[in-house]
């Protein structure tokens, strides 16, 4: 870049750094005071309700100003990188990446195995749910007119899904079976979202759709075996760009999955996300949700928590950039496995299905044939295949920018907030005929309620739904159902009145909590 262009670039960046934060702050404060129903306005409203004592006008004023300044720095850095000729050359080489049918076959088996083993337990609850209690991702409300389905219909859908996934795994009519699975699973994997909170397994469908666009059954498949018996076998270890394109798009999807949570961490909290007590409090929040302690008690070592937080920021933001350069791609592949395992052991957060996809970074053909390197074949990719995959990676990009949870695109869990020392939950106050019959139960800690909702995280999602809803009738029905589950395991209790309170629970002790507001009550006949 010439000096005049460099001067213009830095001048524009400096002006944006001065002007844009004030403009963004004014816009956000206007939405805080006068919500207009837009996407950003709804995000702010939901955010305010989660912690009303903390999320005040002053909070949003400081947040908007600082987040915009950080955004200017990120965008200017990204633009400077794109303008570098060396980067563009490396990116073009990345797009021309080649690999072998054998490597793609291994990746296909991993993806199909994950699809085949997908747990549909929450989907099986859908026929017994009321439509008003279902969770509809953005843009899918129209499904309410045809729900709930019958139990037999759901069971048949699951059977059909598993047969297609099995065919894709074995490589039987591979192109057709995986293409049909991509269409069929688009709706099948939507189902569990309706029956509970948004879970982030979007990558399973995204990778299946990418595999459907390219030949992935030319090795390690029944199709390849039949072709070999007929004398028309394809060399499984001959690299080609048409196989490499599967990996390119898959790695871009993985890049957005990591990149945007990292960027949102930086935009929301800056480096304070890592170097404050934030990571330590997030670990304690997960302990509160699960009622268990992690295998490695890193929360006892604040310095390690801060170093780990910095490592997370660098890994997530740097992941898509590292994919472009072969040397750094290998380093980040091993770092990714270490990242997931350390998060599982210290924060009790598992992402096993995504962790398995790191198998795509290994060159299995080179491991099996170390002394037979072959020159790659350059093949032209049909435009429609690149078009479909471009829509897929663009969808993940837009979801990350707008921070929305949808289907089939979503911003993956970002844990971007700066965690306060208390968490919102619900207390149930049970009153009997006598004073001694009074009980105070923190719902998040009740074993029966946790078991009924699959786990503590699912229960917390339900409690947040109760606290966020503005419909008194829906809230009353949900708290009635909660009390019914609790009473079935507490048959010795005969209450006359039950109150539900939104409370703030200390993450330091998790036994101290203070009331925020009354969510409603239930009146029963006295005994």
C-alpha positions as CSV (number, residue, x, y, z in Angstrom):
1,X,0.0,0.0,0.0
2,X,1.4,3.4,-1.0
3,X,2.0,6.2,1.5
4,X,-0.9,8.4,0.3
5,X,-3.3,5.4,0.5
6,X,-1.9,4.6,3.9
7,X,-2.5,8.1,5.1
8,X,-6.1,8.1,3.8
9,X,-6.7,4.7,5.5
10,X,-5.5,5.9,8.9
11,X,-7.2,9.2,8.6
12,X,-10.6,7.5,7.9
13,X,-10.0,5.1,10.7
14,X,-9.3,8.0,13.1
15,X,-12.4,9.9,12.1
16,X,-14.5,6.7,12.5
17,X,-13.0,6.2,16.0
18,X,-14.0,9.8,16.9
19,X,-17.5,10.0,15.3
20,X,-19.1,6.6,15.3
21,X,-19.1,5.8,19.0
22,X,-21.2,8.9,19.8
23,X,-23.6,8.2,17.0
24,X,-24.0,4.6,18.1
25,X,-24.5,5.6,21.7
26,X,-27.3,8.1,20.8
27,X,-29.0,5.3,18.7
28,X,-28.8,2.7,21.5
29,X,-30.0,5.1,24.2
30,X,-33.0,6.1,22.0
31,X,-33.9,2.4,21.7
32,X,-33.5,1.9,25.5
33,X,-36.0,4.8,26.2
34,X,-38.3,4.2,23.2
35,X,-38.3,0.6,21.9
36,X,-39.4,0.3,18.3
37,X,-39.7,-3.4,17.9
38,X,-36.6,-3.8,15.7
39,X,-34.1,-6.7,16.1
40,X,-31.7,-4.6,18.1
41,X,-34.5,-3.2,20.2
42,X,-35.8,-6.7,21.1
43,X,-32.2,-7.8,22.0
44,X,-32.0,-4.8,24.4
45,X,-35.4,-5.5,26.0
46,X,-34.5,-9.2,26.6
47,X,-31.1,-8.1,28.0
48,X,-32.6,-5.6,30.4
49,X,-35.0,-8.1,31.8
50,X,-32.3,-10.6,32.6
51,X,-30.7,-8.3,35.1
52,X,-32.8,-5.2,35.6
53,X,-30.8,-3.8,38.5
54,X,-27.5,-3.9,36.5
55,X,-28.8,-3.1,33.0
56,X,-29.6,0.6,33.4
57,X,-29.5,3.5,31.0
58,X,-25.9,4.3,32.2
59,X,-24.9,0.7,31.5
60,X,-26.0,0.9,27.9
61,X,-24.5,4.3,27.4
62,X,-21.0,3.0,28.4
63,X,-21.5,-0.3,26.6
64,X,-22.5,1.3,23.3
65,X,-19.6,3.8,23.3
66,X,-16.9,1.3,24.2
67,X,-18.2,-1.5,22.0
68,X,-18.3,0.8,18.9
69,X,-14.7,1.9,19.5
70,X,-13.6,-1.7,19.7
71,X,-15.6,-2.5,16.6
72,X,-13.8,0.3,14.7
73,X,-10.5,-1.2,15.7
74,X,-11.6,-4.7,14.6
75,X,-12.9,-3.6,11.2
76,X,-10.0,-1.4,10.4
77,X,-7.6,-4.3,11.3
78,X,-9.5,-6.7,9.1
79,X,-9.6,-4.2,6.2
80,X,-5.9,-3.6,6.5
81,X,-5.3,-7.3,6.3
82,X,-7.5,-7.8,3.3
83,X,-5.7,-5.0,1.4
84,X,-2.3,-6.8,1.9
85,X,-1.3,-8.5,-1.4
86,X,0.4,-11.4,0.6
87,X,-2.9,-12.1,2.4
88,X,-4.9,-12.2,-0.9
89,X,-2.4,-14.6,-2.4
90,X,-2.6,-16.9,0.6
91,X,-6.4,-16.8,0.5
92,X,-6.4,-17.8,-3.2
93,X,-4.1,-20.7,-2.4
94,X,-6.5,-21.7,0.4
95,X,-9.5,-21.8,-2.0
96,X,-7.4,-24.0,-4.3
97,X,-6.7,-26.5,-1.5
98,X,-6.7,-30.1,-2.7
99,X,-7.2,-33.3,-0.7
100,X,-7.9,-37.0,-1.5
101,X,-11.2,-39.0,-1.8
102,X,-9.9,-41.0,1.2
103,X,-9.7,-37.9,3.5
104,X,-13.2,-36.8,2.4
105,X,-14.4,-40.3,3.0
106,X,-13.1,-40.2,6.6
107,X,-14.8,-36.8,7.1
108,X,-18.1,-38.1,5.7
109,X,-18.0,-41.1,8.1
110,X,-17.4,-38.7,11.1
111,X,-20.3,-36.4,10.1
112,X,-22.7,-39.2,9.3
113,X,-21.9,-41.0,12.5
114,X,-22.7,-37.8,14.5
115,X,-26.0,-37.5,12.5
116,X,-26.9,-41.1,13.1
117,X,-26.2,-40.8,16.9
118,X,-28.2,-37.6,17.3
119,X,-30.3,-37.6,20.4
120,X,-34.0,-36.9,19.6
121,X,-35.2,-37.3,23.2
122,X,-36.5,-33.7,23.4
123,X,-38.3,-34.1,20.0
124,X,-40.2,-37.0,21.5
125,X,-41.7,-34.5,24.0
126,X,-43.2,-32.4,21.3
127,X,-46.5,-34.3,20.8
128,X,-47.4,-33.7,24.4
129,X,-46.6,-30.0,24.5
130,X,-49.0,-27.1,24.2
131,X,-48.2,-24.9,21.2
132,X,-47.9,-21.8,23.4
133,X,-45.1,-23.5,25.4
134,X,-43.0,-24.2,22.3
135,X,-39.9,-22.3,21.4
136,X,-40.0,-21.0,17.8
137,X,-36.7,-19.9,16.3
138,X,-36.7,-16.6,14.4
139,X,-39.0,-16.9,11.3
140,X,-40.5,-20.2,12.2
141,X,-43.7,-19.1,14.0
142,X,-45.8,-20.3,11.0
143,X,-45.2,-23.9,12.1
144,X,-47.6,-23.3,15.0
145,X,-50.6,-24.0,12.7
146,X,-49.5,-27.6,12.2
147,X,-48.3,-28.5,15.7
148,X,-48.1,-30.6,17.8
149,X,-47.6,-33.7,15.7
150,X,-48.6,-37.2,16.7
151,X,-46.2,-39.5,18.5
152,X,-46.4,-42.0,15.7
153,X,-45.6,-39.4,13.1
154,X,-42.5,-38.3,15.1
155,X,-41.3,-41.9,15.5
156,X,-41.6,-42.6,11.8
157,X,-39.7,-39.4,11.0
158,X,-36.9,-40.4,13.3
159,X,-36.8,-43.9,11.7
160,X,-36.6,-42.4,8.2
161,X,-33.9,-40.0,9.3
162,X,-31.7,-42.7,10.8
163,X,-32.0,-44.9,7.6
164,X,-30.8,-42.0,5.5
165,X,-27.9,-41.3,7.9
166,X,-27.0,-45.0,7.9
167,X,-26.9,-45.0,4.1
168,X,-24.7,-41.9,4.1
169,X,-22.4,-43.5,6.7
170,X,-22.0,-46.7,4.7
171,X,-21.8,-44.9,1.4
172,X,-24.8,-46.5,-0.3
173,X,-25.9,-44.3,-3.3
174,X,-23.9,-41.7,-1.4
175,X,-24.7,-38.6,-3.4
176,X,-28.5,-39.3,-3.3
177,X,-28.7,-40.5,0.3
178,X,-26.7,-37.5,1.7
179,X,-28.6,-35.0,-0.5
180,X,-31.9,-36.5,0.8
181,X,-30.6,-36.4,4.3
182,X,-29.6,-32.7,3.9
183,X,-33.2,-31.9,2.9
184,X,-34.9,-34.2,5.5
185,X,-32.6,-33.3,8.4
186,X,-33.2,-29.6,7.8
187,X,-36.7,-30.1,9.3
188,X,-35.8,-33.0,11.6
189,X,-33.0,-31.0,13.4
190,X,-35.3,-28.0,13.7
191,X,-37.7,-30.1,15.8
192,X,-35.7,-30.3,19.1
193,X,-35.5,-26.4,19.1
194,X,-39.3,-26.3,19.3
195,X,-39.4,-28.5,22.3
196,X,-36.8,-26.6,24.4
197,X,-34.2,-23.9,24.3
198,X,-32.0,-23.3,21.2
199,X,-29.2,-25.8,21.1
200,X,-26.2,-25.3,18.8
201,X,-25.7,-28.3,16.7
202,X,-26.2,-26.4,13.4
203,X,-22.8,-27.5,12.2
204,X,-24.2,-31.0,11.8
205,X,-26.6,-29.9,9.1
206,X,-24.2,-27.4,7.6
207,X,-21.5,-30.0,7.1
208,X,-24.1,-32.5,5.7
209,X,-25.2,-29.8,3.2
210,X,-21.6,-29.2,2.1
211,X,-21.0,-32.9,1.7
212,X,-24.1,-33.2,-0.5
213,X,-22.6,-30.7,-2.9
214,X,-19.4,-32.6,-3.6
215,X,-18.4,-36.2,-4.3
216,X,-17.8,-37.8,-0.9
217,X,-18.5,-41.5,-1.6
218,X,-15.4,-42.1,-3.9
219,X,-13.6,-43.9,-1.0
220,X,-14.6,-45.8,2.2
221,X,-18.0,-46.6,0.8
222,X,-20.1,-49.3,-0.7
223,X,-20.3,-47.3,-3.9
224,X,-16.5,-47.3,-4.1
225,X,-16.4,-51.0,-3.5
226,X,-19.0,-51.7,-6.3
227,X,-17.1,-49.4,-8.6
228,X,-13.8,-51.3,-7.9
229,X,-15.5,-54.7,-8.6
230,X,-16.7,-53.3,-11.9
231,X,-13.2,-52.2,-12.8
232,X,-13.8,-48.4,-12.7
233,X,-12.1,-47.6,-9.3
234,X,-11.0,-44.1,-8.5
235,X,-7.6,-43.8,-6.8
236,X,-8.5,-43.0,-3.2
237,X,-5.2,-41.2,-2.6
238,X,-5.1,-38.9,-5.6
239,X,-5.6,-35.3,-4.4
240,X,-7.9,-33.0,-6.3
241,X,-9.4,-29.5,-5.8
242,X,-13.0,-30.9,-6.0
243,X,-12.4,-32.9,-2.9
244,X,-10.4,-30.1,-1.2
245,X,-13.4,-27.8,-1.6
246,X,-15.3,-29.9,1.0
247,X,-12.6,-29.1,3.6
248,X,-12.4,-25.4,2.6
249,X,-16.1,-24.7,3.2
250,X,-16.1,-26.9,6.3
251,X,-13.2,-25.0,7.8
252,X,-14.8,-21.6,7.0
253,X,-17.9,-22.7,8.8
254,X,-15.8,-23.7,11.8
255,X,-14.0,-20.4,11.6
256,X,-17.3,-18.4,11.9
257,X,-18.4,-20.7,14.8
258,X,-15.3,-19.6,16.8
259,X,-14.7,-16.2,15.4
260,X,-18.0,-14.4,16.3
261,X,-18.2,-15.6,19.9
262,X,-14.6,-14.3,20.3
263,X,-15.4,-11.0,18.6
264,X,-18.5,-10.5,20.7
265,X,-16.5,-11.2,23.9
266,X,-14.1,-8.5,22.8
267,X,-16.8,-6.0,21.8
268,X,-18.8,-6.5,25.0
269,X,-16.0,-6.7,27.6
270,X,-12.7,-5.8,25.8
271,X,-9.7,-7.4,27.5
272,X,-11.6,-7.1,30.8
273,X,-13.5,-10.2,29.7
274,X,-10.3,-12.1,30.4
275,X,-8.3,-10.2,32.9
276,X,-11.0,-9.5,35.5
277,X,-12.8,-12.1,37.6
278,X,-15.2,-12.8,34.8
279,X,-13.9,-16.2,33.8
280,X,-13.9,-17.4,37.4
281,X,-17.5,-16.2,37.8
282,X,-18.5,-18.0,34.7
283,X,-17.1,-21.2,36.0
284,X,-19.0,-20.8,39.2
285,X,-22.2,-20.0,37.3
286,X,-21.9,-23.3,35.5
287,X,-21.3,-25.0,38.8
288,X,-24.5,-23.4,40.1
289,X,-26.5,-24.6,37.0
290,X,-25.2,-28.2,37.2
291,X,-24.8,-28.5,41.0
292,X,-21.5,-30.2,40.3
293,X,-17.8,-29.2,40.4
294,X,-15.4,-29.5,37.4
295,X,-12.7,-32.1,37.4
296,X,-10.0,-29.4,37.5
297,X,-10.8,-26.7,40.1
298,X,-9.2,-23.8,38.2
299,X,-11.6,-21.4,39.9
300,X,-9.3,-21.7,43.0
301,X,-6.5,-20.0,40.9
302,X,-7.6,-16.6,39.6
303,X,-4.4,-16.0,37.6
304,X,-4.9,-19.2,35.6
305,X,-8.5,-18.1,34.9
306,X,-7.2,-14.9,33.5
307,X,-4.5,-16.5,31.4
308,X,-7.1,-19.0,30.1
309,X,-9.4,-16.2,29.2
310,X,-6.8,-14.5,27.1
311,X,-6.0,-17.8,25.4
312,X,-9.7,-18.2,24.5
313,X,-9.9,-14.7,23.0
314,X,-6.8,-15.3,20.9
315,X,-7.9,-18.7,19.7
316,X,-11.4,-17.8,18.8
317,X,-10.6,-14.6,17.0
318,X,-7.5,-16.0,15.2
319,X,-9.1,-19.3,14.1
320,X,-10.5,-18.3,10.7
321,X,-7.3,-16.4,9.8
322,X,-5.2,-19.5,10.8
323,X,-7.2,-21.6,8.4
324,X,-5.7,-19.7,5.4
325,X,-2.1,-20.5,6.3
326,X,-1.1,-24.2,6.3
327,X,1.4,-23.9,9.1
328,X,-1.0,-22.1,11.4
329,X,-3.8,-24.4,10.4
330,X,-2.0,-27.3,11.9
331,X,-1.2,-25.4,15.1
332,X,-4.8,-24.3,15.6
333,X,-6.1,-27.8,14.9
334,X,-4.2,-29.1,17.9
335,X,-5.0,-26.0,19.8
336,X,-8.7,-26.5,19.1
337,X,-8.7,-30.0,20.6
338,X,-6.9,-28.7,23.6
339,X,-9.4,-25.8,23.8
340,X,-12.4,-28.1,23.9
341,X,-10.9,-30.5,26.4
342,X,-9.8,-27.7,28.8
343,X,-13.2,-26.1,28.6
344,X,-14.8,-29.5,29.4
345,X,-12.5,-30.2,32.3
346,X,-12.7,-26.6,33.9
347,X,-16.1,-25.3,32.9
348,X,-18.1,-28.5,32.4
349,X,-19.0,-27.4,28.8
350,X,-18.8,-30.2,26.2
351,X,-18.9,-29.7,22.4
352,X,-18.0,-33.2,21.4
353,X,-19.7,-33.2,18.0
354,X,-17.7,-30.2,16.9
355,X,-14.5,-31.6,18.4
356,X,-14.8,-34.7,16.3
357,X,-14.6,-32.5,13.1
358,X,-10.9,-31.9,13.9
359,X,-10.3,-35.2,12.2
360,X,-10.7,-33.2,8.9
361,X,-7.3,-31.6,9.6
362,X,-5.4,-34.9,9.4
363,X,-4.1,-36.0,6.0
364,X,-4.9,-39.7,6.3
365,X,-3.6,-40.5,2.8
366,X,-0.2,-39.2,3.7
367,X,-0.2,-41.2,6.9
368,X,-1.1,-44.4,5.0
369,X,1.2,-43.6,2.0
370,X,4.1,-41.5,3.4
371,X,6.4,-42.3,0.4
372,X,3.9,-41.8,-2.4
373,X,3.2,-38.1,-2.7
374,X,1.1,-37.3,-5.8
375,X,0.6,-34.0,-7.6
376,X,-2.9,-32.6,-7.1
377,X,-5.4,-32.5,-10.0
378,X,-6.9,-29.1,-10.7
379,X,-10.6,-29.5,-11.5
380,X,-13.2,-26.8,-12.2
381,X,-16.0,-26.6,-9.6
382,X,-19.5,-26.2,-11.0
383,X,-20.8,-22.7,-10.2
384,X,-24.0,-23.9,-8.5
385,X,-22.0,-26.0,-6.0
386,X,-19.9,-23.0,-5.0
387,X,-23.1,-20.9,-4.9
388,X,-24.9,-23.2,-2.4
389,X,-21.9,-23.4,-0.1
390,X,-21.4,-19.6,-0.4
391,X,-24.9,-19.2,0.9
392,X,-24.1,-21.5,3.8
393,X,-21.0,-19.7,4.9
394,X,-22.6,-16.3,4.3
395,X,-25.6,-17.3,6.5
396,X,-23.3,-18.1,9.4
397,X,-21.5,-14.8,8.8
398,X,-24.7,-12.8,8.9
399,X,-25.9,-14.7,12.0
400,X,-22.7,-13.9,13.8
401,X,-22.8,-10.2,12.9
402,X,-26.5,-9.8,13.9
403,X,-26.1,-12.0,17.0
404,X,-29.3,-14.0,16.4
405,X,-30.2,-17.6,17.3
406,X,-32.1,-19.0,14.3
407,X,-32.2,-22.1,12.2
408,X,-30.2,-23.2,10.3
409,X,-27.9,-20.3,11.1
410,X,-27.0,-18.9,14.5
411,X,-24.4,-17.2,16.6
412,X,-22.9,-20.0,18.7
413,X,-22.8,-19.6,22.5
414,X,-20.5,-16.6,23.1
415,X,-20.5,-16.2,26.9
416,X,-19.7,-12.5,26.1
417,X,-21.3,-10.9,29.1
418,X,-19.2,-9.6,32.0
419,X,-20.6,-11.9,34.7
420,X,-21.9,-10.1,37.8
421,X,-21.4,-11.7,41.2
422,X,-25.1,-12.8,41.3
423,X,-27.4,-14.6,38.9
424,X,-31.1,-14.4,38.3
425,X,-33.2,-17.4,39.4
426,X,-36.6,-18.2,40.9
427,X,-37.4,-19.0,44.5
428,X,-40.6,-21.0,45.4
429,X,-42.1,-20.1,48.8
430,X,-44.5,-22.8,50.0
431,X,-46.9,-21.9,52.9
432,X,-48.8,-24.5,54.9
433,X,-51.5,-24.2,57.6
434,X,-48.9,-23.7,60.3
435,X,-45.9,-21.4,60.5
436,X,-43.6,-24.4,60.7
437,X,-44.9,-25.7,57.4
438,X,-43.2,-22.8,55.5
439,X,-40.5,-23.9,52.9
440,X,-38.2,-21.8,50.7
441,X,-36.9,-23.7,47.7
442,X,-34.4,-22.3,45.1
443,X,-35.8,-24.0,42.0
444,X,-32.4,-24.2,40.3
445,X,-31.2,-26.5,43.1
446,X,-34.2,-28.9,43.3
447,X,-33.2,-32.4,42.2
448,X,-36.8,-33.4,41.0
449,X,-37.1,-30.3,38.8
450,X,-33.6,-30.8,37.3
451,X,-34.4,-34.4,36.5
452,X,-37.8,-33.5,34.9
453,X,-36.0,-30.9,32.6
454,X,-33.2,-33.3,31.5
455,X,-30.5,-31.3,33.3
456,X,-29.8,-28.1,35.2
457,X,-29.0,-26.1,32.1
458,X,-32.4,-26.9,30.5
459,X,-34.1,-26.0,33.8
460,X,-32.3,-22.6,33.9
461,X,-33.5,-22.0,30.3
462,X,-37.1,-22.7,31.4
463,X,-36.7,-20.3,34.4
464,X,-35.3,-17.6,32.1
465,X,-38.4,-18.1,29.9
466,X,-40.7,-17.6,32.9
467,X,-38.8,-14.5,33.9
468,X,-38.8,-13.0,30.4
469,X,-42.4,-13.6,29.4
470,X,-44.8,-10.7,29.6
471,X,-47.9,-12.8,29.3
472,X,-49.3,-13.4,32.8
473,X,-51.4,-16.4,31.7
474,X,-48.4,-18.2,30.2
475,X,-46.3,-17.5,33.2
476,X,-49.0,-18.8,35.5
477,X,-49.3,-22.0,33.5
478,X,-45.5,-22.6,33.6
479,X,-45.2,-22.0,37.3
480,X,-48.2,-24.3,37.9
481,X,-46.4,-27.1,36.0
482,X,-43.2,-26.5,37.9
483,X,-45.1,-26.8,41.2
484,X,-46.8,-30.0,40.0
485,X,-43.5,-31.6,39.3
486,X,-42.1,-30.6,42.7
487,X,-45.2,-31.7,44.6
488,X,-45.1,-35.2,43.1
489,X,-41.8,-35.8,44.8
490,X,-42.9,-34.0,48.1
491,X,-46.1,-35.8,49.0
492,X,-45.6,-35.0,52.7
493,X,-46.3,-31.3,52.0
494,X,-49.9,-29.9,51.9
495,X,-49.5,-26.2,51.0
496,X,-52.3,-23.6,51.0
497,X,-50.4,-21.0,49.1
498,X,-47.3,-20.9,46.9
499,X,-45.4,-17.8,45.8
500,X,-42.9,-17.5,43.1
501,X,-40.2,-14.8,43.3
502,X,-37.5,-13.8,40.9
503,X,-34.3,-13.6,43.0
504,X,-30.7,-12.7,42.8
505,X,-28.4,-15.5,43.9
506,X,-24.8,-14.9,45.0
507,X,-22.3,-16.9,42.8
508,X,-19.8,-16.8,45.6
509,X,-21.9,-18.8,48.1
510,X,-25.0,-19.8,46.0
511,X,-26.9,-20.0,49.3
512,X,-27.6,-16.3,49.7
513,X,-30.3,-14.7,47.5
514,X,-32.5,-11.6,47.6
515,X,-35.9,-11.1,46.1
516,X,-36.3,-8.9,43.0
517,X,-40.0,-9.2,42.0
518,X,-43.1,-11.4,42.6
519,X,-43.8,-13.6,39.6
520,X,-47.2,-14.9,40.8
521,X,-48.8,-17.2,43.3
522,X,-51.0,-20.4,43.5
523,X,-53.8,-20.8,46.0
524,X,-54.9,-24.2,47.1
525,X,-57.6,-25.5,49.5
526,X,-56.5,-25.7,53.1
527,X,-56.3,-29.1,54.8
